Amino acid sequence: MPPTSRLEVPLALACLVPALLLAVPAVLAGELEPEASAAGWWTLAALLPAGLLALGSLGPAEKAAPRHLPITLFGAGVLLCLASLEWGPGTDTFQGARAVMISIASLSALHAGAGLGAAGRGALGLGLAALSILFSAGGLAGVSPRFQGALQNSGATSEAALLGALAALALGLDPRRSVRLLSAAAVATYGAFVGAAPVLSGALVFLLVAAAMFVARRAERKYVAWRAGLFLLAAAPTYLALRAADDPAPTAPTALEAALEAAALPPVPGGHLGGLAVRLALAPGALALWRDHPWLGVGPGQFRAAFPPYRSAEERELSTRAGAGRETEVEHAHDDYLTQLAEAGLLGGGLWIAVQLLLASCALGTLRSGDPWRVGLALAVLGGVTNAALRAPLTFNPAGASLYFAAAGALLAGARGDSPASPARRLGSRGLTLMGLALLLVQAPTALEFVRHGRALRLPDGLNLPAALAARPDSPLALALTARSLAAQPERRGEAREVWERLLVLRPHSFEALVQAGVLAAEGAEHGDAGLAARARDHWRRAAELAPERGGVAWNLLLFEAREAGEEEFAAALARAAPRVERARAQSMGSRELLSGDERAGLRLWRFAGVPWVEEAPQALYDRARAAGAEPGPEGQAMEALAHLRWAREHALLRDYAACVRSLRQALRLAPGARLFRLELAAALAGDGKLEEARAEIERAAPRTRDWSRLEPWAGEVLFAAGLFAAR
C-alpha cells in the first residue's frame, strides 16, 4: 500500500463505518425487519464521510476530481426518485421512505469513495477484505440462526462479504506477507460461509469474477487459479458435510418465526425467497409491471405493493413452497435491474442501469492495471454489478450497497490519477458533495424513525407494537401484527378490521389483508351492517382475482353470498365458485349451516351440491335422515332438523301451536345453536299463550338484527301481536 496521507485514511475508514456498524451482531439482532432499520442506520452513519468531505478536510479540491458522468447520472436518478415519491402513484410510504434513504445514501457513498486518493484506496481495499472476514465468520459462528449472520439473512450476509472477498483476490498480489495472509483468509472464510449457508449465487459470482481476472491478467493466472482453488477447497467440505449429515441439528426458527410463535400468531407473509426457479418465474411479471408503467415506474419501494396482480400461479406455488408453505409476498424482483425498471421506469431505472454499466466498463478497463489496490476495487465493483442480476444487493441491502458504492467511487477517482484537478471540476465535485450532505440531513429524522421502529420489533426484548407504530404509523409489518393480535381478542375484532383496512391503504393488493379484512367485515355484516357486507364481498373478490387457484377464498366468498346475497348476487357467486369449489364440501357445509340455524344458506349450498332432498316433504326427509343416521357426518342430523322445522311450520299455519312447539323442540335438540329456530319456538309459545316462556326463549336466542329480518312471516306476525317482536 502506498504511504498513507494524514487525512485519507480517516475518510476511507468513514466509508467503511456503515457496514462495520451493521456487522456488529447487537445492532440488528432479533429484528423482524432488519433491512428497513439497516437503511436508517446507513443513512445516519453516512453523515460521517459526507461531513468530512463537506468540511473540506479531504475532498476533490486537493486532487483530481473523479469521472463526473456516473456520479452526475446517479444524482439525477436520485432526484427523479424523490420526485416520484412526492408526486407518483405509490401507496406504500414505508417502503418508499426506505428506498429513498437507500438512494441518497448510495449517492453519498459514491461521492465519498470518489474523494479518496491512492492512500485512501489502499485503506479501503484492506477494510473491504477485513469486513468480508467479519461478515463470513459471523455467519459461520452462528451469530443468528441458519447461518444468517449479523444481517439476519444468509443471502444478505453473503452480499456484504462478497465484495471484500473479491477485492482480496487482487490484494494477494501485494508483496507483503501480512496483506497476502489477509487475502487468503478473506477468500477462505467466504468460501466456507457460502458452502455452509449455502448461497450458491455468491459462489457463482465469485468464480465468474475470478475468471475475468484470470483472462485479463495473464502473468498472474497461476495465482488466480490457486485462489479460486482455495475458495472451492473451503466451500466444498462445508457444503458436503452439512448436506450429508445423518442427524442434522434441528433448524432454529428465525427471529420473525419465534416472535409469531411467542405471540401465538400465524406467520407473516415474507420475502427473501431463494431458488433459480422462483427468479425465472418472477421475471415475466416484473417486466409486465414495467410495461404498464414504462417511463416513471410505480415509484421507489413500491414493487411489493404493486406486484401482486402480476404474479403467476406458477410463481405463487414456487414461492409458497420456498416459504415452507406460508403465504408469501414478493419484496423485489430478485434482480436489481428489473426492480429498478419496475420502480423507476425507463427514466430513473435507465439512469441507474447506465451508471452500473459505466462502472462495469471502468472496472473491466482497470483489470490490467499494475496497481493491485485498484484491481481489487475493480473486482469488487464487478462482483456487485454481476450479483445485482441475481439478487438485490444494491437496492435492498444497506451493508452490501454501502461497500459497493464506496468502492465504485474510489475506482472512478483512481481512473483519473491523483494530479490536481481544474477549478471548474473542483467546483462541480464540491457542489455534489454539499448536495449529498444536505439530502442526508433531510433524511436523518426519517432514519431515526426507522431505527426506533426496528428496535421496537425485535427479540428477545419482545414486540412493542405501539412503539413501532408510534415511530412509523405506516409500517405494514407492525400493522399486520397489531391486527392479528387484536383479532385474537373477541371484543376487539372490530378494531382489528380497521387496522387491516389501514394496511390496505398502503398495500391495496395484500392477499392476507384482503382475506382477513373480509373475514372481519363479514362478521360485522351479521349484525345488519350493509356497508360491511359490501366491504367483505369486495375484499374477497379482489383476493380471489389475485390468486384464482386458492379455493379457500372462493369458498369464503360463496359461503358469504349464501348467507347474505340476494338471488342474483348468489347466482353470480355460484358461477365464479363452480370451477374451484368441491360439491362434497358444499354439501357438508350446507348441513352445518342449516344446523347453525341459517336455513337459507344451508339450502342454497345443498342446491349447489346437487343433493336430491332439498324440496322433499317432512316425512320423506325424516325417513331419509333415519336411513343416513348410521353414516358419519352432519347430513342426517340436518335433514332430520329440517323435517321437524317443516312439520312445525305446517302446524303453525293450522294454528296448532302446541304441536308446533313440540316439532321445534325436536329441531333444536339437533341444532341447539340455531337462533332462528329458537325465535320460531318463541313465536309458537306466544301463540300458545305462554308469553313468559316466549320471552325466555328470545333472551336465550340473543338474536341479531338480521335474524329478525329473516324470521318466517307467521312467526313475525305472532311475536308482533304479542309485543315481543325485535325484543332483546
ZAMARGU-4260 file (C-alpha; in steps of 0.2 Angstrom, whole numbers, plus 5000, padded with zeros to 4 digits):
<rodrens>
0) 5000/5000/5000 | 5007/5017/4996 | 5012/5029/5010 | 4997/5035/5019 | 4991/5053/5020
5) 4986/5060/5036 | 4968/5064/5030 | 4965/5050/5018 | 4964/5035/5029 | 4951/5043/5041
10) 4939/5046/5026 | 4942/5028/5020 | 4938/5021/5037 | 4922/5033/5037 | 4917/5025/5021
15) 4918/5008/5030 | 4908/5013/5046 | 4890/5009/5039 | 4895/4991/5035 | 4905/4989/5051
20) 4891/4995/5061 | 4879/4983/5053 | 4892/4969/5056 | 4890/4971/5075 | 4878/4957/5080
25) 4869/4968/5093 | 4864/4981/5080 | 4851/4971/5071 | 4850/4955/5082 | 4832/4949/5083
30) 4824/4962/5072 | 4809/4956/5062 | 4813/4968/5048 | 4831/4971/5048 | 4833/4978/5030
35) 4822/4993/5035 | 4831/4998/5050 | 4848/4995/5042 | 4843/5008/5029 | 4841/5020/5044
40) 4857/5015/5052 | 4866/5018/5035 | 4859/5035/5032 | 4864/5041/5049 | 4882/5033/5048
45) 4884/5041/5030 | 4884/5058/5038 | 4902/5055/5044 | 4911/5053/5027 | 4899/5066/5020
50) 4903/5078/5033 | 4922/5076/5031 | 4920/5080/5013 | 4909/5095/5015 | 4921/5102/5028
55) 4934/5102/5015 | 4946/5092/5027 | 4948/5080/5012 | 4940/5082/4996 | 4942/5083/4977
60) 4949/5100/4979 | 4966/5093/4984 | 4967/5080/4969 | 4960/5076/4953 | 4941/5076/4953
65) 4933/5059/4948 | 4924/5055/4932 | 4909/5066/4934 | 4897/5057/4922 | 4892/5042/4933
70) 4890/5052/4948 | 4880/5065/4939 | 4869/5052/4931 | 4866/5044/4948 | 4862/5061/4956
75) 4849/5064/4943 | 4842/5047/4946 | 4840/5051/4965 | 4831/5067/4961 | 4819/5058/4950
80) 4817/5045/4964 | 4812/5060/4976 | 4800/5067/4963 | 4792/5050/4960 | 4789/5048/4979
85) 4781/5065/4981 | 4770/5065/4965 | 4769/5047/4959 | 4756/5034/4961 | 4764/5025/4975
90) 4754/5019/4991 | 4767/5011/5002 | 4775/5026/5011 | 4785/5015/5022 | 4795/5006/5009
95) 4795/5022/4998 | 4805/5031/5013 | 4817/5016/5014 | 4820/5016/4995 | 4824/5035/4996
100) 4836/5033/5010 | 4845/5019/5001 | 4846/5030/4985 | 4853/5045/4994 | 4865/5035/5005
105) 4871/5027/4989 | 4875/5043/4981 | 4884/5049/4996 | 4894/5033/4997 | 4898/5035/4979
110) 4905/5053/4981 | 4914/5049/4997 | 4923/5035/4989 | 4927/5047/4974 | 4936/5058/4987
115) 4949/5045/4990 | 4967/5046/4983 | 4979/5032/4982 | 4982/5030/5001 | 4963/5030/5004
120) 4960/5017/4991 | 4973/5006/4999 | 4965/5008/5016 | 4948/5005/5008 | 4954/4989/5000
125) 4961/4982/5016 | 4945/4987/5025 | 4934/4978/5012 | 4944/4962/5015 | 4943/4963/5034
130) 4925/4966/5034 | 4922/4951/5022 | 4930/4940/5036 | 4920/4948/5049 | 4903/4945/5040
135) 4908/4927/5034 | 4915/4922/5051 | 4900/4929/5060 | 4888/4919/5049 | 4898/4903/5052
140) 4899/4906/5071 | 4880/4906/5072 | 4878/4924/5077 | 4860/4921/5072 | 4851/4905/5066
145) 4853/4896/5050 | 4870/4905/5046 | 4860/4921/5044 | 4874/4932/5051 | 4873/4949/5059
150) 4861/4954/5045 | 4848/4941/5049 | 4849/4934/5032 | 4862/4922/5024 | 4859/4930/5007
155) 4862/4947/5013 | 4877/4942/5023 | 4884/4934/5008 | 4881/4950/4998 | 4891/4960/5010
160) 4905/4948/5012 | 4907/4945/4993 | 4914/4962/4989 | 4929/4960/5001 | 4932/4943/4996
165) 4934/4948/4978 | 4945/4963/4982 | 4956/4951/4992 | 4959/4941/4976 | 4970/4956/4970
170) 4977/4961/4987 | 4986/4944/4987 | 4997/4951/4974 | 5005/4963/4986 | 5022/4958/4991
175) 5019/4960/5010 | 5016/4944/5019 | 5003/4952/5031 | 4992/4958/5016 | 4994/4941/5007
180) 4988/4932/5023 | 4973/4944/5025 | 4969/4940/5006 | 4969/4921/5009 | 4959/4922/5025
185) 4945/4933/5016 | 4944/4921/5002 | 4944/4905/5013 | 4932/4912/5025 | 4920/4917/5012
190) 4921/4901/5003 | 4917/4892/5019 | 4902/4903/5023 | 4894/4901/5005 | 4896/4882/5007
195) 4888/4881/5024 | 4874/4893/5021 | 4873/4888/5006 | 4872/4904/4995 | 4876/4897/4978
200) 4874/4914/4969 | 4888/4920/4979 | 4899/4906/4974 | 4894/4908/4956 | 4898/4927/4956
205) 4915/4924/4965 | 4920/4911/4952 | 4914/4922/4937 | 4924/4937/4943 | 4939/4927/4946
210) 4938/4920/4929 | 4938/4938/4922 | 4953/4942/4932 | 4961/4925/4925 | 4958/4931/4907
215) 4964/4949/4910 | 4980/4946/4920 | 4990/4933/4910 | 5005/4935/4921 | 4995/4930/4937
220) 4985/4916/4930 | 4993/4903/4941 | 4990/4914/4957 | 4971/4917/4952 | 4969/4898/4949
225) 4977/4895/4967 | 4965/4907/4975 | 4950/4900/4966 | 4955/4883/4972 | 4957/4889/4990
230) 4939/4896/4988 | 4932/4879/4982 | 4943/4870/4995 | 4934/4880/5009 | 4917/4879/5001
235) 4915/4861/4996 | 4919/4852/5013 | 4906/4863/5022 | 4893/4861/5009 | 4895/4842/5008
240) 4897/4839/5027 | 4881/4848/5030 | 4871/4840/5016 | 4877/4823/5021 | 4874/4824/5040
245) 4865/4809/5046 | 4857/4818/5061 | 4857/4837/5057 | 4854/4848/5072 | 4836/4855/5072
250) 4834/4871/5062 | 4832/4886/5074 | 4817/4897/5070 | 4821/4914/5063 | 4818/4930/5073
255) 4801/4933/5065 | 4795/4915/5067 | 4800/4915/5085 | 4791/4931/5088 | 4775/4925/5080
260) 4776/4908/5089 | 4778/4918/5106 | 4763/4929/5102 | 4753/4914/5096 | 4751/4922/5079
265) 4751/4914/5062 | 4766/4918/5050 | 4768/4934/5042 | 4770/4935/5023 | 4788/4937/5019
270) 4801/4938/5005 | 4819/4933/5003 | 4813/4918/4994 | 4828/4909/4985 | 4830/4897/4971
275) 4833/4899/4952 | 4815/4893/4948 | 4807/4907/4958 | 4818/4920/4950 | 4814/4914/4932
280) 4795/4914/4937 | 4796/4932/4944 | 4805/4940/4929 | 4789/4940/4917 | 4778/4948/4930
285) 4792/4961/4934 | 4793/4965/4915 | 4774/4966/4914 | 4774/4978/4928 | 4787/4989/4920
290) 4777/4988/4903 | 4762/4995/4912 | 4772/5009/4919 | 4786/5012/4907 | 4793/5029/4910
295) 4792/5033/4928 | 4788/5016/4935 | 4777/5013/4950 | 4788/5023/4962 | 4803/5019/4974
300) 4800/5005/4985 | 4783/5001/4978 | 4787/4984/4970 | 4780/4974/4984 | 4763/4985/4984
305) 4761/4984/4966 | 4767/4967/4960 | 4754/4955/4967 | 4742/4957/4952 | 4757/4952/4941
310) 4761/4936/4950 | 4759/4920/4940 | 4751/4904/4948 | 4767/4895/4945 | 4777/4908/4954
315) 4765/4909/4969 | 4766/4890/4970 | 4785/4890/4970 | 4786/4905/4982 | 4774/4896/4994
320) 4785/4880/4993 | 4801/4890/4996 | 4792/4899/5011 | 4789/4882/5019 | 4770/4883/5015
325) 4767/4901/5021 | 4758/4913/5011 | 4771/4925/5004 | 4774/4942/4997 | 4787/4947/4985
330) 4798/4961/4991 | 4808/4964/4975 | 4812/4955/4958 | 4827/4946/4965 | 4836/4957/4952
335) 4841/4975/4955 | 4840/4979/4936 | 4822/4973/4935 | 4817/4981/4952 | 4824/4997/4946
340) 4815/4997/4929 | 4798/4992/4938 | 4800/5005/4952 | 4809/5020/4942 | 4804/5016/4924
345) 4814/5019/4909 | 4820/5037/4915 | 4825/5033/4933 | 4829/5015/4931 | 4838/5018/4914
350) 4849/5031/4923 | 4853/5018/4937 | 4857/5004/4925 | 4868/5016/4914 | 4878/5020/4930
355) 4881/5002/4933 | 4886/4999/4915 | 4898/5014/4916 | 4905/5007/4932 | 4907/4990/4925
360) 4916/4997/4910 | 4928/5006/4921 | 4931/4991/4931 | 4935/4980/4916 | 4947/4993/4910
365) 4956/4993/4927 | 4959/4974/4927 | 4975/4975/4918 | 4982/4989/4929 | 4998/4987/4938
370) 4991/4993/4954 | 4984/4978/4964 | 4974/4990/4975 | 4964/4997/4960 | 4962/4980/4953
375) 4954/4975/4970 | 4942/4989/4969 | 4938/4984/4951 | 4934/4966/4956 | 4923/4972/4970
380) 4913/4983/4958 | 4912/4968/4945 | 4905/4957/4959 | 4892/4970/4964 | 4887/4973/4946
385) 4885/4954/4942 | 4877/4950/4959 | 4864/4963/4955 | 4857/4952/4941 | 4854/4938/4953
390) 4849/4946/4970 | 4845/4963/4977 | 4862/4968/4984 | 4862/4986/4979 | 4843/4991/4982
395) 4839/4981/4997 | 4855/4978/5007 | 4862/4993/5015 | 4878/4984/5021 | 4882/4977/5004
400) 4877/4993/4995 | 4887/5005/5006 | 4903/4995/5002 | 4899/4993/4984 | 4896/5012/4980
405) 4911/5017/4991 | 4922/5005/4981 | 4914/5011/4964 | 4918/5030/4969 | 4936/5026/4973
410) 4938/5017/4957 | 4931/5032/4947 | 4943/5043/4957 | 4958/5032/4953 | 4953/5032/4934
415) 4960/5050/4933 | 4975/5048/4944 | 4980/5060/4958 | 4986/5075/4949 | 4977/5092/4954
420) 4960/5095/4945 | 4955/5111/4936 | 4945/5124/4946 | 4929/5120/4937 | 4930/5102/4940
425) 4934/5105/4959 | 4918/5116/4960 | 4907/5103/4952 | 4913/5090/4964 | 4911/5101/4979
430) 4893/5105/4973 | 4889/5087/4973 | 4896/5084/4990 | 4886/5098/4998 | 4870/5092/4989
435) 4873/5074/4996 | 4876/5081/5013 | 4860/5091/5013 | 4850/5076/5007 | 4857/5066/5021
440) 4852/5079/5034 | 4835/5080/5027 | 4833/5061/5029 | 4841/5060/5046 | 4824/5061/5056
445) 4816/5048/5045 | 4832/5037/5048 | 4829/5039/5067 | 4811/5034/5065 | 4816/5018/5056
450) 4829/5014/5069 | 4816/5016/5083 | 4804/5006/5073 | 4817/4991/5071 | 4821/4992/5090
455) 4803/4990/5094 | 4801/4975/5083 | 4814/4963/5090 | 4818/4949/5101 | 4822/4944/5115
460) 4816/4962/5121 | 4799/4957/5115 | 4787/4965/5102 | 4782/4983/5107 | 4769/4986/5093
465) 4763/5003/5100 | 4781/5009/5100 | 4784/5003/5082 | 4768/5012/5076 | 4772/5027/5085
470) 4789/5028/5076 | 4781/5023/5059 | 4762/5023/5058 | 4764/5017/5041 | 4773/5001/5045
475) 4765/4986/5036 | 4773/4973/5047 | 4768/4982/5063 | 4750/4985/5057 | 4749/4966/5052
480) 4755/4960/5069 | 4744/4973/5078 | 4728/4967/5068 | 4732/4949/5071 | 4734/4952/5090
485) 4718/4962/5091 | 4709/4949/5081 | 4713/4936/5094 | 4703/4946/5107 | 4684/4943/5103
490) 4679/4960/5109 | 4692/4969/5099 | 4689/4961/5082 | 4681/4977/5075 | 4697/4987/5079
495) 4707/4973/5070 | 4697/4976/5054 | 4701/4994/5055 | 4719/4991/5056 | 4718/4979/5041
500) 4709/4992/5032 | 4724/5004/5036 | 4736/4991/5029 | 4726/4990/5013 | 4728/5009/5010
505) 4747/5005/5010 | 4746/4989/5000 | 4730/4988/4991 | 4734/4971/4984 | 4740/4962/5000
510) 4732/4945/4999 | 4732/4942/5018 | 4725/4959/5022 | 4711/4957/5009 | 4706/4940/5016
515) 4707/4944/5035 | 4698/4961/5032 | 4685/4952/5023 | 4683/4939/5037 | 4681/4953/5050
520) 4669/4963/5039 | 4658/4948/5036 | 4657/4946/5055 | 4651/4964/5056 | 4639/4961/5042
525) 4630/4948/5053 | 4623/4962/5064 | 4615/4970/5049 | 4628/4982/5043 | 4626/4983/5024
530) 4641/4993/5021 | 4652/4980/5030 | 4644/4966/5019 | 4649/4976/5003 | 4667/4978/5010
535) 4668/4959/5014 | 4662/4955/4996 | 4674/4967/4988 | 4689/4961/4998 | 4686/4943/4995
540) 4683/4946/4976 | 4699/4955/4975 | 4708/4942/4984 | 4701/4928/4973 | 4707/4938/4957
545) 4724/4939/4965 | 4725/4920/4967 | 4712/4911/4957 | 4719/4894/4962 | 4716/4897/4980
550) 4700/4888/4983 | 4698/4894/5001 | 4695/4912/4995 | 4682/4906/4983 | 4674/4896/4996
555) 4673/4910/5009 | 4665/4921/4996 | 4652/4908/4991 | 4648/4904/5009 | 4646/4923/5012
560) 4635/4925/4997 | 4625/4910/5003 | 4621/4919/5019 | 4620/4937/5013 | 4617/4939/4995
565) 4601/4941/4985 | 4596/4929/4972 | 4605/4937/4958 | 4621/4940/4968 | 4621/4922/4974
570) 4619/4916/4956 | 4634/4926/4951 | 4644/4919/4966 | 4639/4902/4960 | 4646/4905/4943
575) 4663/4911/4950 | 4664/4897/4963 | 4659/4882/4952 | 4676/4878/4945 | 4685/4880/4962
580) 4673/4873/4975 | 4670/4855/4978 | 4652/4849/4978 | 4656/4837/4993 | 4662/4852/5003
585) 4647/4862/4998 | 4635/4848/5004 | 4644/4846/5021 | 4645/4864/5024 | 4626/4866/5019
590) 4622/4854/5033 | 4632/4864/5045 | 4624/4880/5040 | 4607/4873/5042 | 4611/4866/5059
595) 4618/4883/5064 | 4601/4890/5060 | 4604/4898/5043 | 4591/4888/5033 | 4593/4899/5018
600) 4612/4897/5017 | 4610/4878/5020 | 4598/4875/5006 | 4607/4886/4994 | 4623/4876/4997
605) 4613/4860/4996 | 4606/4865/4979 | 4624/4870/4973 | 4630/4852/4978 | 4615/4845/4969
610) 4608/4834/4983 | 4590/4827/4979 | 4582/4831/4995 | 4581/4850/4996 | 4562/4851/4992
615) 4556/4835/5000 | 4541/4834/5011 | 4545/4832/5030 | 4541/4813/5031 | 4552/4809/5016
620) 4566/4820/5024 | 4564/4811/5041 | 4564/4794/5033 | 4580/4799/5023 | 4588/4806/5039
625) 4584/4789/5048 | 4592/4779/5034 | 4608/4790/5034 | 4609/4790/5053 | 4622/4777/5054
630) 4634/4786/5042 | 4647/4799/5049 | 4644/4817/5046 | 4631/4830/5049 | 4619/4827/5034
635) 4607/4815/5044 | 4605/4827/5058 | 4602/4842/5046 | 4589/4833/5036 | 4580/4827/5052
640) 4581/4845/5059 | 4574/4852/5043 | 4560/4839/5043 | 4555/4844/5061 | 4556/4863/5055
645) 4544/4860/5041 | 4532/4850/5051 | 4532/4864/5064 | 4528/4877/5050 | 4513/4866/5044
650) 4507/4865/5062 | 4509/4884/5063 | 4499/4888/5048 | 4485/4877/5055 | 4487/4887/5072
655) 4491/4871/5081 | 4504/4880/5091 | 4506/4866/5104 | 4511/4853/5090 | 4522/4867/5083
660) 4531/4869/5099 | 4535/4850/5100 | 4542/4850/5082 | 4553/4865/5085 | 4560/4857/5101
665) 4564/4842/5091 | 4573/4853/5079 | 4583/4862/5092 | 4588/4846/5100 | 4598/4843/5084
670) 4603/4861/5081 | 4604/4869/5099 | 4613/4885/5092 | 4600/4889/5079 | 4594/4907/5083
675) 4580/4907/5070 | 4573/4890/5076 | 4573/4897/5093 | 4564/4913/5088 | 4551/4902/5079
680) 4549/4892/5095 | 4546/4909/5105 | 4533/4913/5092 | 4524/4896/5094 | 4525/4898/5113
685) 4517/4915/5112 | 4504/4909/5100 | 4500/4895/5113 | 4498/4909/5127 | 4515/4906/5136
690) 4522/4923/5135 | 4535/4922/5149 | 4542/4906/5141 | 4542/4915/5124 | 4552/4930/5132
695) 4564/4917/5140 | 4567/4909/5123 | 4570/4926/5114 | 4583/4930/5128 | 4591/4914/5126
700) 4592/4916/5107 | 4601/4933/5108 | 4595/4937/5091 | 4605/4948/5079 | 4597/4961/5068
705) 4597/4950/5053 | 4589/4936/5062 | 4573/4947/5065 | 4573/4952/5047 | 4574/4933/5041
710) 4560/4927/5053 | 4546/4917/5045 | 4531/4928/5041 | 4519/4918/5053 | 4532/4919/5067
715) 4534/4938/5065 | 4516/4941/5065 | 4513/4931/5081 | 4528/4940/5090 | 4522/4957/5084
720) 4505/4954/5090 | 4511/4948/5107 | 4523/4964/5108 | 4538/4953/5108 | 4545/4957/5090
725) 4563/4964/5090 | 4564/4961/5109 | 4582/4960/5116
</rodrens>
